[in-house]
Amino acid sequence: MSEVRPFREWVVKVAQPCNLACDYCYVYELRDSTWRDKPRVMAPETAERLAGRIAEHARVHALEEVRIVLHGGEPLLAGRERIEHLVTVLRSALHGTAGCDISLQSNGTLLDPLWLELFRRHQVSVGVSLDGDRGTNDLHRRSRNGRSSYTAVRRGLELLRQPESRALYRGLLCTVDVTTDPTAVYEALLSHAPRAVDFLLPHATWEYPPPHHDPRRTPYARWLLTVFDRWYSAPHRETRIRLFEDIMDLSLGGRARSASVGLGETDFIVVETDGTMELPDSLKAAYEGAAATGMNVFDHDFDALARRPDVVEARDGGPEGLAEECRRCPVVNICGGGLRTHRYAPGTGFANPSVYTADLRVLTTHIRDRALADAAALLGRAS
């Protein structure tokens, strides 16, 4: 067994282009333009080399399961033939070595019965990005010609919810807009019967703060806590919300499952359409080339990548890498300093609190206190 801490998840960029023009997109709309120099789709030989490298990594580290997320741009623009080839070579390379959980993150507009038949055949689950009802979703997620994308997304979700495909429906991804009604957004998402919802803060830095940034009023915490109180107080659990569940689990001594909160180490890496290995692609919101490593699947294995000092630093979830203000914070073990991208400032790099630090403190404190109080009440009734 190598001393290298292995990767367990690969975000695979199977297509660079997208048929939407979301104004908060970190790939096309923020600080990085390296997508312009990448192939539009992943070539078959790149897919085969990638599959071999992942299988090699799994064997060296005796991994029981690996996770693959097909991503873009919009991954469906790679076409059915390329997607099927990639999924087939991945499962073939990992057969007898490790289980392989394959999912796809899509904007949902191109889903049709043929795609879902392919996904059922190859056991590929699907997550869809959606920001709420038509009006809310169309604030940011319009087609390249400026038209609404909502009807096409809703049609795709209706197909996913059909009995024959329901097992593939992984959930919804929603980016927070604090000008919207949080309860209305949550209930609009619930109307599509997701088994899980992920809420994302818009990618931002100290150089380019998020919209309506206000550390005194903490609008992002207030928006999310309105959803939390509605979700938590429901008579039955309507859906899973990973951000809230992670904060609750950490408050009670458990572990987080995402890089957004907690002090856990990052276990995923990105592979671009040309086979280049990159750090988490949210870093593209910080500055040009922030995610680049200079390595690729043709010339390097994933152990070599994992040993690079900059990769080790980027993956490290411990408190030592956080700003002094964060290390002194009473909720640092829960908040974890927030997403690395959101700590960036020119001159000091990532050695800063998150641009969302005030929001994160209010959010985590409220949820922690609620979880601890309810756990104590349960223990009191049981004793």
Secondary structure in CASP SS format (residue, H / E / C, confidence):
PFRMAT SS
TARGET T0000
AUTHOR 0000-0000-0000
METHOD secondary structure of the structure
MODEL  1
M C 1.00
S C 1.00
E C 1.00
V C 1.00
R C 1.00
P C 1.00
F C 1.00
R C 1.00
E E 1.00
W E 1.00
V E 1.00
V E 1.00
K E 1.00
V C 1.00
A E 1.00
Q C 1.00
P C 1.00
C C 1.00
N C 1.00
L E 1.00
A C 1.00
C C 1.00
D C 1.00
Y C 1.00
C C 1.00
Y C 1.00
V C 1.00
Y C 1.00
E C 1.00
L C 1.00
R C 1.00
D C 1.00
S C 1.00
T H 1.00
W H 1.00
R H 1.00
D H 1.00
K C 1.00
P C 1.00
R C 1.00
V E 1.00
M C 1.00
A C 1.00
P H 1.00
E H 1.00
T H 1.00
A H 1.00
E H 1.00
R H 1.00
L H 1.00
A H 1.00
G H 1.00
R H 1.00
I H 1.00
A H 1.00
E H 1.00
H H 1.00
A H 1.00
R H 1.00
V H 1.00
H C 1.00
A C 1.00
L C 1.00
E C 1.00
E E 1.00
V E 1.00
R E 1.00
I E 1.00
V E 1.00
L E 1.00
H E 1.00
G C 1.00
G C 1.00
E C 1.00
P H 1.00
L H 1.00
L H 1.00
A H 1.00
G C 1.00
R H 1.00
E H 1.00
R H 1.00
I H 1.00
E H 1.00
H H 1.00
L H 1.00
V H 1.00
T H 1.00
V H 1.00
L H 1.00
R H 1.00
S H 1.00
A H 1.00
L H 1.00
H C 1.00
G C 1.00
T C 1.00
A C 1.00
G E 1.00
C E 1.00
D E 1.00
I E 1.00
S E 1.00
L E 1.00
Q E 1.00
S E 1.00
N C 1.00
G C 1.00
T C 1.00
L C 1.00
L C 1.00
D C 1.00
P H 1.00
L H 1.00
W H 1.00
L H 1.00
E H 1.00
L H 1.00
F H 1.00
R H 1.00
R H 1.00
H H 1.00
Q C 1.00
V E 1.00
S E 1.00
V E 1.00
G E 1.00
V E 1.00
S E 1.00
L C 1.00
D C 1.00
G C 1.00
D C 1.00
R H 1.00
G H 1.00
T H 1.00
N H 1.00
D C 1.00
L C 1.00
H C 1.00
R C 1.00
R E 1.00
S E 1.00
R C 1.00
N C 1.00
G C 1.00
R C 1.00
S E 1.00
S C 1.00
Y H 1.00
T H 1.00
A H 1.00
V H 1.00
R H 1.00
R H 1.00
G H 1.00
L H 1.00
E H 1.00
L H 1.00
L H 1.00
R C 1.00
Q C 1.00
P C 1.00
E C 1.00
S C 1.00
R H 1.00
A H 1.00
L H 1.00
Y E 1.00
R E 1.00
G E 1.00
L E 1.00
L E 1.00
C E 1.00
T E 1.00
V C 1.00
D C 1.00
V C 1.00
T C 1.00
T C 1.00
D C 1.00
P H 1.00
T H 1.00
A H 1.00
V H 1.00
Y H 1.00
E H 1.00
A H 1.00
L H 1.00
L H 1.00
S C 1.00
H C 1.00
A C 1.00
P C 1.00
R C 1.00
A E 1.00
V E 1.00
D E 1.00
F E 1.00
L E 1.00
L C 1.00
P C 1.00
H C 1.00
A C 1.00
T C 1.00
W C 1.00
E C 1.00
Y C 1.00
P C 1.00
P C 1.00
P C 1.00
H C 1.00
H C 1.00
D C 1.00
P C 1.00
R C 1.00
R C 1.00
T C 1.00
P H 1.00
Y H 1.00
A H 1.00
R H 1.00
W H 1.00
L H 1.00
L H 1.00
T H 1.00
V H 1.00
F H 1.00
D H 1.00
R H 1.00
W H 1.00
Y H 1.00
S C 1.00
A C 1.00
P C 1.00
H C 1.00
R C 1.00
E C 1.00
T C 1.00
R E 1.00
I E 1.00
R H 1.00
L H 1.00
F H 1.00
E H 1.00
D H 1.00
I H 1.00
M H 1.00
D H 1.00
L H 1.00
S H 1.00
L C 1.00
G C 1.00
G C 1.00
R C 1.00
A C 1.00
R C 1.00
S C 1.00
A C 1.00
S C 1.00
V C 1.00
G C 1.00
L C 1.00
G C 1.00
E C 1.00
T C 1.00
D C 1.00
F E 1.00
I E 1.00
V E 1.00
V E 1.00
E C 1.00
T C 1.00
D C 1.00
G C 1.00
T E 1.00
M E 1.00
E E 1.00
L C 1.00
P C 1.00
D H 1.00
S H 1.00
L H 1.00
K H 1.00
A H 1.00
A C 1.00
Y C 1.00
E C 1.00
G C 1.00
A C 1.00
A C 1.00
A E 1.00
T E 1.00
G E 1.00
M E 1.00
N E 1.00
V C 1.00
F C 1.00
D C 1.00
H C 1.00
D C 1.00
F H 1.00
D H 1.00
A H 1.00
L H 1.00
A H 1.00
R H 1.00
R C 1.00
P H 1.00
D H 1.00
V H 1.00
V H 1.00
E H 1.00
A H 1.00
R H 1.00
D C 1.00
G C 1.00
G C 1.00
P H 1.00
E H 1.00
G H 1.00
L C 1.00
A C 1.00
E H 1.00
E H 1.00
C H 1.00
R H 1.00
R H 1.00
C C 1.00
P C 1.00
V C 1.00
V H 1.00
N H 1.00
I H 1.00
C H 1.00
G C 1.00
G C 1.00
G C 1.00
L C 1.00
R H 1.00
T H 1.00
H H 1.00
R H 1.00
Y C 1.00
A E 1.00
P C 1.00
G C 1.00
T C 1.00
G E 1.00
F C 1.00
A C 1.00
N C 1.00
P C 1.00
S C 1.00
V C 1.00
Y C 1.00
T H 1.00
A H 1.00
D H 1.00
L H 1.00
R H 1.00
V H 1.00
L H 1.00
T H 1.00
T H 1.00
H H 1.00
I H 1.00
R H 1.00
D H 1.00
R H 1.00
A H 1.00
L H 1.00
A H 1.00
D H 1.00
A H 1.00
A H 1.00
A H 1.00
L H 1.00
L H 1.00
G H 1.00
R H 1.00
A H 1.00
S C 1.00
END
